[in-house]
Amino acid sequence: MSTTIKDIAKLLGISPGTVSRALQKSPRVSKETILRVEEAAKKLSYRPNITAQRLVSGKTHNIGVILSKDIREYTSVQLFNSIILNGILEVAEAHNYNLNFAIDSQEEKQGALYRIVQNKDVDGVLIINVVNEDILASLRTNGIPVVLIDNHFDNRSEYAVNNDDRIGASIATKHLISLGYKTIGMIGINEETFHRECLSGYLQALAECGLRADPRFVLKGWGSTHSAYEITWNILKQNRFPRAFFVVTDEMAIGVIRAVKDFGLSVPRDIAVVGMDDIPLLDYVDPPLTTMRIYIAEMGRTAVGMLLGLIQGHYQGNTQIAIQPKLIVRKSCGSK
């Protein structure tokens, strides 16, 4: 016969109710008791009865995950999201939650997206990438807990987990300054809040080091390698260009490097480049790309933990969590 909560309670000399709450990590139970219960459950090979848990709690043990249709255009965003989803899945599985996926698109309004928004199948929702405010408003109206991931959203009352883009841009720019570069351009992206955060960090770093940005070298692309290539080529044609670029995504930074090389110049001898993301295989770009490493999977893990706390009614942490990136130095910046 399979082990039950009563078996764990008998072994530890505590009530079945305490065991149940400990397994759910209730704040009403001490950390010491939770640890004892988890060790006993492992010793007795306890496996939770999900059906019974759902009947008792009234929860579906499903989490809705909504992604934007637009993100499928860019390879780097696809990679970024797959790593976020790995982090989400790791924590969700550990807490016996399933994931229900939906794409934010007009075609989905009566499908999976509709069921999630109407709270038909889920206890809470994660929204990855740029948020659709109509969907967010509908979720609020239906009382569904929501956590935004990589959503650069002005409303600070929303629960969200993001990369600290302002700090990342500042660190990247200061690194270039530390290497002696005085004229540093920035290539951003046409996603207003994200671009504004990066621009703020870039300008702050220049100002703190007594430098100023040249407006001719601060431009925005559409997120693709090609858009960054075209921007860079047009700057180079002016015969006056910055000695370095901070680029807000690695995919765009690769476009910058290609444009510089096709123009007959060298990276980093003529122009240094720093990106942001640290997508896979950057060691094999020519030259290997210096970048700001975003802890992508950690964003997913943190967001699920926040959402589970909201679902269970005991989350007491910060509404907005910004995870600081780390500078990864390779050859494209000219550092030795």
Secondary structure, DSSP 8 states (H G I E B T S, - for coil): ----HHHHHHHHTS-HHHHHHHHTT-TTS-HHHHHHHHHHHHHTT----HHHHHHHH----EEEEEEEGGGGG-HHHHHHHHHHHHHHHHHHHHTT-EEEEEEESGGGTTSHHHHHHTTSS-SEEEEESS--HHHHHHHHHTT--EEEES---S-TTS-EEEE-HHHHHHHHHHHHHHTT---EEEEEES-HHHHHHHHHHHHHHHHHTT----GGGEEEE-SSHHHHHHHHHHHHTTT---SEEEESSHHHHHHHHHHHHHTT--TTTT-EEEEEE--TTGGGSSS--EEEE--HHHHHHHHHHHHHHHHHT---S-SEEEE--EEE--GGG---
